[in-house]
Amino acid sequence: MASRRSAATSSRGQALPIIVSLILATSGIVLLSGRDERATLPGAGLAVGAAVLYVPASAHAPGANGADWRTDLEVHNAGSTGLTYTLDLLKRDNANATPRAGRSRWGRSKSARYADVLWNVFSYTGAAALRVTASSDQVVVTSRTYNLIGTNPWGLPEGSSFGQFVPGILDSQAISYGEEGRLIQLTQRDATSLQEFRTNVTILNVTGSVVDVRIDLYRADGTYLGVKQGAETQLRPYETRQLNQIFGPGGRSGTVTRWSSP
């Protein structure tokens, strides 16, 4: 998880309710949420004890360097009574005021696993965030996004995979209006070097309002590298967007990323 500091404001006087996640390189997630936007959150009208969680990144799509991305999702009921939930698909680079939804119900202390969830539940090819709205806060959500290996020049078995764990995050864990989040231990290397990582960043708006995001980039020694803001980081309602190789193809190492408002 990212650290928090007081800082963020909005040029529009809005809160900044987004989820930011680092994918492909290491795992880091920052959630931001605004006090004056709570009424627009999906869980605002739910009964006491209900929960809304987000998986910021998932895919059923080809990727860079021949990758073939898939996501498996697991929903677990840790409570002693039955649980119902809705699973929503929030497509990347789209407003998602009326997302695709699927519903389910099952008994206590059980898990439901959705292999290749975007395809098998939604028949969707592409990238997206996932939202789980559950009738109980005893729900636990996890996911695994992985590269499904096909024919390759490295002698790896076809059908094998490697990937990363991406947890479901409660919207109540969001960084609030007036705060700042940071992602650290980020690295960028040229893919041809076959060393280290590239850093992609996903940002996700978890309200029904347009929000603006400012991303400041730093080296580990504090040297300022630049900023991402404007149209590139403005998000429509429930929109998710991925910023590929955020430090550029030339490469950066040991950097710090700060998330705040414009």
Backbone hydrogen bonds in HBPLUS format (Angstrom, degrees):
<---DONOR---> <-ACCEPTOR-->    atom                        ^
c    i                          cat <-CA-CA->   ^        H-A-AA   ^      H-
h    n   atom  resd res      DA  || num        DHA   H-A  angle D-A-AA Bond
n    s   type  num  typ     dist DA aas  dist angle  dist       angle   num
A0005-ARG N   A0180-GLU O   2.77 MM 175  4.79 142.0  1.91 137.6 144.6     1
A0180-GLU N   A0005-ARG O   2.24 MM 175  4.79 133.4  1.43 155.5 172.1     2
A0007-ALA N   A0178-GLY O   2.82 MM 171  5.26 138.6  1.99 104.4 117.4     3
A0008-ALA N   A0179-GLU O   3.17 MM 171  4.92 145.9  2.29  90.7 100.6     4
A0178-GLY N   A0008-ALA O   3.05 MM 170  4.45 115.1  2.49 123.1 137.3     5
A0013-GLY N   A0010-SER O   3.04 MM   3  4.96 163.5  2.07 105.3 110.0     6
A0206-VAL N   A0017-PRO O   3.00 MM 189  5.80 156.9  2.05 133.7 141.1     7
A0018-ILE N   A0032-LEU O   2.50 MM  14  4.74 108.1  2.00 108.8 130.7     8
A0032-LEU N   A0018-ILE O   2.34 MM  14  4.74 164.4  1.36 172.5 171.9     9
A0019-ILE N   A0204-LEU O   2.30 MM 185  4.58 141.1  1.44 134.0 149.8    10
A0204-LEU N   A0019-ILE O   2.45 MM 185  4.58 142.0  1.58 144.2 155.3    11
A0020-VAL N   A0030-VAL O   2.46 MM  10  4.85 172.2  1.47 167.0 169.0    12
A0030-VAL N   A0020-VAL O   2.58 MM  10  4.85 169.0  1.60 157.1 161.1    13
A0021-SER N   A0202-THR O   2.63 MM 181  5.05 161.1  1.66 152.5 159.3    14
A0202-THR N   A0021-SER O   2.72 MM 181  5.05 175.5  1.72 160.8 162.5    15
A0022-LEU N   A0028-GLY O   2.76 MM   6  5.16 166.8  1.78 160.0 164.3    16
A0023-ILE N   A0200-ASN O   3.13 MM 177  5.68 161.5  2.17 142.6 148.4    17
A0175-ILE N   A0031-LEU O   2.17 MM 144  5.33 162.0  1.19 122.5 130.5    18
A0033-SER N   A0175-ILE O   2.28 MM 142  5.46 152.5  1.35 142.2 147.6    19
A0177-TYR N   A0033-SER O   2.90 MM 144  6.21 104.6  2.48 137.1 144.5    20
A0037-GLU N   A0034-GLY O   3.10 MM   3  5.23 163.0  2.13 109.3 112.9    21
A0040-THR N   A0037-GLU O   2.91 MM   3  5.59 154.6  1.98 121.6 129.2    22
A0041-LEU N   A0038-ARG O   3.15 MM   3  5.33 159.5  2.19 107.3 113.7    23
A0044-ALA N   A0041-LEU O   3.02 MM   3  5.44 169.1  2.03 121.7 124.7    24
A0046-LEU N   A0043-GLY O   3.17 MM   3  5.24 165.5  2.19 109.0 113.3    25
A0050-ALA N   A0047-ALA O   3.09 MM   3  5.75 154.6  2.16 142.4 141.9    26
A0137-ASP N   A0049-GLY O   2.43 MM  88  5.32 108.7  1.91 163.2 169.0    27
A0051-ALA N   A0134-ALA O   3.08 MM  83  5.25 163.3  2.11 139.0 141.9    28
A0134-ALA N   A0051-ALA O   2.79 MM  83  5.25 157.8  1.83 158.4 164.7    29
A0171-ASP N   A0052-VAL O   3.05 MM 119  6.05 156.4  2.11 158.2 157.8    30
A0053-LEU N   A0132-VAL O   2.87 MM  79  5.18 161.0  1.90 148.7 155.1    31
A0132-VAL N   A0053-LEU O   2.83 MM  79  5.18 165.2  1.86 151.1 156.3    32
A0054-TYR N   A0169-ILE O   2.88 MM 115  5.19 151.8  1.96 132.2 138.2    33
A0169-ILE N   A0054-TYR O   2.86 MM 115  5.19 162.6  1.89 137.5 139.7    34
A0055-VAL N   A0130-LEU O   2.81 MM  75  5.03 164.2  1.84 148.6 153.3    35
A0130-LEU N   A0055-VAL O   2.94 MM  75  5.03 162.0  1.97 144.2 150.2    36
A0058-SER N   A0128-ALA O   2.83 MM  70  5.39 116.1  2.25 155.8 174.3    37
A0128-ALA N   A0058-SER O   3.00 MM  70  5.39 162.9  2.03 139.9 143.0    38
A0060-HIS N   A0126-GLY O   2.85 MM  66  5.32 157.3  1.90 159.7 167.3    39
A0126-GLY N   A0060-HIS O   2.89 MM  66  5.32 140.3  2.04 123.8 133.5    40
A0061-ALA N   A0069-TRP O   3.16 MM   8  5.34 144.7  2.29 129.9 140.4    41
A0069-TRP N   A0061-ALA O   2.77 MM   8  5.34 139.1  1.94 165.0 158.8    42
A0063-GLY N   A0067-ALA O   2.80 MM   4  4.61 156.7  1.85 125.9 124.3    43
A0067-ALA N   A0064-ALA O   3.17 MM   3  5.67 159.5  2.21 115.5 121.6    44
A0148-LEU N   A0068-ASP O   2.84 MM  80  5.43 168.8  1.85 154.4 150.6    45
A0070-ARG N   A0146-TYR O   2.88 MM  76  5.47 146.6  2.00 153.5 164.3    46
A0146-TYR N   A0070-ARG O   2.84 MM  76  5.47 155.4  1.90 152.7 161.0    47
A0117-VAL N   A0071-THR O   2.82 MM  46  6.05 141.5  1.97 161.0 173.2    48
A0072-ASP N   A0144-ARG O   2.91 MM  72  5.29 159.4  1.95 150.0 153.8    49
A0144-ARG N   A0072-ASP O   2.91 MM  72  5.29 152.0  1.99 150.4 157.5    50
A0073-LEU N   A0114-TYR O   2.92 MM  41  5.03 161.1  1.96 137.5 141.3    51
A0114-TYR N   A0073-LEU O   2.68 MM  41  5.03 169.6  1.69 160.0 163.3    52
A0074-GLU N   A0142-THR O   2.89 MM  68  5.34 166.4  1.91 157.9 154.9    53
A0142-THR N   A0074-GLU O   3.04 MM  68  5.34 161.9  2.08 150.5 156.1    54
A0075-VAL N   A0112-ALA O   2.90 MM  37  5.27 162.9  1.93 150.9 156.0    55
A0112-ALA N   A0075-VAL O   2.80 MM  37  5.27 158.8  1.84 151.4 158.6    56
A0076-HIS N   A0140-VAL O   2.78 MM  64  4.99 164.8  1.80 156.5 160.4    57
A0140-VAL N   A0076-HIS O   2.84 MM  64  4.99 151.2  1.92 145.5 152.7    58
A0077-ASN N   A0110-LYS O   2.86 MM  33  5.45 169.5  1.87 164.7 167.0    59
A0078-ALA N   A0138-GLN O   2.89 MM  60  5.19 162.0  1.92 152.0 153.1    60
A0083-LEU N   A0106-TRP O   3.08 MM  23  5.82 167.6  2.09 169.9 173.0    61
A0106-TRP N   A0083-LEU O   3.13 MM  23  5.82 157.3  2.18 158.9 165.2    62
A0135-SER N   A0084-THR O   2.87 MM  51  5.49 155.4  1.93 166.1 163.8    63
A0085-TYR N   A0104-SER O   3.15 MM  19  5.74 157.3  2.21 150.1 151.2    64
A0104-SER N   A0085-TYR O   3.12 MM  19  5.74 150.9  2.21 162.1 164.8    65
A0086-THR N   A0133-THR O   2.86 MM  47  5.16 149.3  1.95 137.0 146.8    66
A0133-THR N   A0086-THR O   2.93 MM  47  5.16 162.5  1.96 149.9 155.4    67
A0087-LEU N   A0102-GLY O   2.76 MM  15  5.15 168.7  1.77 159.6 163.7    68
A0102-GLY N   A0087-LEU O   2.85 MM  15  5.15 143.8  1.99 140.5 152.3    69
A0088-ASP N   A0131-ARG O   2.79 MM  43  4.99 165.1  1.82 150.0 155.3    70
A0131-ARG N   A0088-ASP O   3.02 MM  43  4.99 159.0  2.07 138.1 143.2    71
A0089-LEU N   A0100-ARG O   2.94 MM  11  5.35 156.1  2.00 148.2 154.3    72
A0090-LEU N   A0129-ALA O   2.91 MM  39  4.99 170.3  1.92 153.9 150.9    73
A0129-ALA N   A0090-LEU O   2.85 MM  39  4.99 161.4  1.89 145.9 147.3    74
A0092-ARG N   A0127-ALA O   3.04 MM  35  5.67 160.7  2.08 144.1 138.0    75
A0093-ASP N   A0240-THR O   2.71 MM 147  5.85 166.2  1.73 175.2 176.1    76
A0096-ASN N   A0237-PRO O   2.89 MM 141  6.11 169.1  1.90 160.6 164.0    77
A0119-TRP N   A0116-ASP O   3.17 MM   3  5.84 125.9  2.48 115.9 127.1    78
A0120-ASN N   A0116-ASP O   2.96 MM   4  5.99 173.4  1.96 167.3 165.5    79
A0121-VAL N   A0117-VAL O   3.01 MM   4  5.41 152.4  2.09 134.9 140.3    80
A0122-PHE N   A0118-LEU O   3.27 MM   4  5.32 135.5  2.48 109.3 121.7    81
A0124-TYR N   A0118-LEU O   2.96 MM   6  5.35 167.0  1.98 129.2 131.8    82
A0123-SER N   A0119-TRP O   2.81 MM   4  4.10 136.4  2.00 114.5 121.0    83
A0168-GLY N   A0141-VAL O   2.88 MM  27  4.83 151.7  1.96 139.6 131.2    84
A0143-SER N   A0166-VAL O   2.97 MM  23  5.17 120.8  2.33 130.7 147.4    85
A0166-VAL N   A0143-SER O   2.94 MM  23  5.17 169.4  1.96 134.7 138.1    86
A0145-THR N   A0164-GLN O   3.04 MM  19  5.58 150.6  2.13 161.4 163.8    87
A0164-GLN N   A0145-THR O   2.86 MM  19  5.58 156.2  1.92 151.0 155.9    88
A0147-ASN N   A0162-PHE O   2.80 MM  15  5.54 168.6  1.81 154.4 151.6    89
A0149-ILE N   A0160-SER O   2.78 MM  11  5.37 161.7  1.82 161.7 165.4    90
A0159-GLY N   A0149-ILE O   2.74 MM  10  5.27 178.1  1.74 154.0 154.1    91
A0160-SER N   A0157-PRO O   3.21 MM   3  5.75 160.3  2.25 132.9 133.9    92
A0173-GLN N   A0170-LEU O   3.03 MM   3  5.48 163.0  2.06 113.0 118.6    93
A0174-ALA N   A0171-ASP O   3.17 MM   3  5.51 157.7  2.22 115.9 117.3    94
A0179-GLU N   A0176-SER O   3.06 MM   3  5.73 134.4  2.28 147.0 146.8    95
A0181-GLY N   A0259-TRP O   3.37 MM  78  5.23 155.9  2.43 139.5 144.5    96
A0259-TRP N   A0181-GLY O   2.81 MM  78  5.23 165.6  1.84 166.2 164.0    97
A0183-LEU N   A0257-THR O   2.95 MM  74  5.12 154.4  2.02 140.6 148.9    98
A0257-THR N   A0183-LEU O   2.84 MM  74  5.12 168.0  1.85 163.4 165.8    99
A0255-THR N   A0186-LEU O   3.31 MM  69  5.37 166.1  2.33 142.8 144.3   100
A0188-GLN N   A0252-ARG O   2.54 MM  64  4.88 147.7  1.64 178.7 169.1   101
A0189-ARG N   A0197-PHE O   2.74 MM   8  5.70 121.0  2.09 145.7 162.9   102
A0193-SER N   A0190-ASP O   2.96 MM   3  5.61 159.3  2.00 119.3 125.9   103
A0194-LEU N   A0191-ALA O   3.20 MM   3  5.69 156.8  2.25 112.6 118.6   104
A0246-ILE N   A0199-THR O   3.05 MM  47  6.26 144.6  2.18 162.4 172.5   105
A0201-VAL N   A0243-LEU O   2.96 MM  42  5.08 161.3  2.00 135.6 141.1   106
A0243-LEU N   A0201-VAL O   2.59 MM  42  5.08 167.9  1.61 160.0 162.9   107
A0203-ILE N   A0241-ARG O   2.82 MM  38  5.42 157.7  1.87 158.8 164.1   108
A0241-ARG N   A0203-ILE O   2.87 MM  38  5.42 153.0  1.94 153.6 162.6   109
A0205-ASN N   A0239-GLU O   2.92 MM  34  5.44 167.1  1.94 157.1 159.0   110
A0238-TYR N   A0207-THR O   3.08 MM  31  5.73 133.3  2.31 163.3 163.6   111
A0211-VAL N   A0235-LEU O   2.99 MM  24  5.39 156.3  2.04 149.7 157.0   112
A0235-LEU N   A0211-VAL O   2.87 MM  24  5.39 164.4  1.89 162.2 166.8   113
A0214-ARG N   A0260-SER O   2.80 MM  46  5.23 156.8  1.86 161.2 153.4   114
A0260-SER N   A0214-ARG O   2.94 MM  46  5.23 175.1  1.95 158.9 160.0   115
A0215-ILE N   A0228-LYS O   2.86 MM  13  4.95 163.3  1.89 151.4 155.8   116
A0228-LYS N   A0215-ILE O   2.79 MM  13  4.95 152.6  1.86 143.4 152.7   117
A0216-ASP N   A0258-ARG O   2.92 MM  42  5.11 159.3  1.96 155.1 158.6   118
A0258-ARG N   A0216-ASP O   2.88 MM  42  5.11 172.8  1.89 156.4 158.8   119
A0217-LEU N   A0226-GLY O   2.92 MM   9  5.44 169.6  1.94 162.0 160.9   120
A0225-LEU N   A0217-LEU O   2.75 MM   8  5.26 169.9  1.76 148.2 147.4   121
A0218-TYR N   A0256-VAL O   2.85 MM  38  5.01 145.9  1.97 161.2 168.8   122
A0256-VAL N   A0218-TYR O   2.77 MM  38  5.01 153.1  1.84 126.7 135.7   123
A0219-ARG N   A0223-THR O   2.84 MM   4  5.12 156.6  1.89 146.0 153.9   124
A0222-GLY N   A0219-ARG O   3.02 MM   3  5.28 161.1  2.05 112.5 116.3   125
A0220-ALA N   A0254-GLY O   2.46 MM  34  4.95 102.3  2.05 134.0 147.0   126
A0233-THR N   A0230-GLY O   3.05 MM   3  5.64 144.7  2.17 115.2 124.0   127
A0239-GLU N   A0236-ARG O   3.02 MM   3  5.26 148.2  2.13 142.1 133.3   128
A0248-GLY N   A0245-GLN O   2.78 MM   3  5.29 165.0  1.80 123.6 128.2   129
A0251-GLY N   A0248-GLY O   3.32 MM   3  6.03 150.6  2.42 117.3 122.8   130
